[in-house]
Amino acid sequence: DRTEMVSAKLKLIYTKAVLPIEKRYKYDYFFESPFLSDVEFDSKPQVLLIGQYSVGKTSFIRYLLGRDFPGQRIGPEPTTDRF
């Protein structure tokens, strides 16, 4: 599977090139961020899209998926008459 191959190569690059630099310069101490584990390479990525109303967030997701998805709602911008 191509996804597993890419994940394995990224993991190898991290463990061979990046991790030694992080350890040498105490990245975990100064930035209070732990070193990456295998779980972070093997899990599905999460993406957050934020933006104002009617800027195309839902349309962008539909384009990437090539289909509609559960929970999608495209409608007019919400308004309120009270502040």
C-alpha positions in Angstrom: 0.0 0.0 0.0 1.3 3.4 -1.0 0.2 5.1 2.3 2.1 2.6 4.4 5.2 3.0 2.2 5.1 6.8 2.6 4.5 6.5 6.3 7.5 4.1 6.7 9.8 6.4 4.8 8.8 9.4 6.8 9.3 7.5 10.0 12.8 6.4 8.8 13.7 10.0 7.9 12.6 11.2 11.3 14.4 8.5 13.3 17.6 8.8 11.3 17.9 12.5 10.6 15.5 14.6 12.7 15.3 12.8 16.0 19.1 12.9 16.7 19.0 16.7 16.1 16.1 17.1 18.5 17.9 15.1 21.1 21.1 16.9 20.7 19.5 20.4 21.1 17.1 19.2 23.8 14.0 20.0 21.7 11.7 18.2 24.2 13.0 20.4 27.1 12.9 23.8 25.5 9.7 23.4 23.6 7.9 21.1 26.0 7.0 18.8 23.2 7.7 15.1 23.3 9.5 13.3 20.5 7.3 11.7 17.9 6.3 8.1 18.4 5.3 5.4 15.9 1.7 6.1 16.7 1.9 9.6 15.3 3.3 8.3 12.0 0.8 5.4 11.8 -2.4 7.2 12.7 -4.7 9.0 10.2 -4.0 12.7 9.9 -6.4 15.3 11.1 -7.1 18.5 9.3 -8.9 21.6 10.6 -10.4 24.0 8.1 -11.5 27.4 9.6 -12.8 30.5 7.9 -15.6 32.9 7.5 -19.0 31.9 6.2 -19.4 31.3 2.5 -15.7 31.2 1.6 -15.7 27.6 0.2 -14.7 25.3 3.1 -17.5 22.7 2.4 -17.0 23.0 -1.4 -13.3 22.4 -0.9 -13.9 19.2 1.1 -16.5 18.0 -1.5 -13.9 18.6 -4.2 -11.2 16.6 -2.3 -13.6 13.7 -1.6 -15.2 13.8 -5.0 -18.7 13.4 -3.4 -21.0 14.8 -0.8 -20.4 13.8 2.8 -22.6 13.2 5.9 -23.3 16.3 7.9 -22.5 18.8 5.1 -24.8 21.8 5.1 -24.6 24.7 2.6 -26.9 27.5 3.3 -27.3 31.3 3.9 -25.1 33.1 6.4 -26.6 33.0 9.9 -27.9 36.3 11.2 -29.2 37.5 14.5 -31.5 40.3 15.5 -30.1 40.6 19.0 -26.7 41.4 20.4 
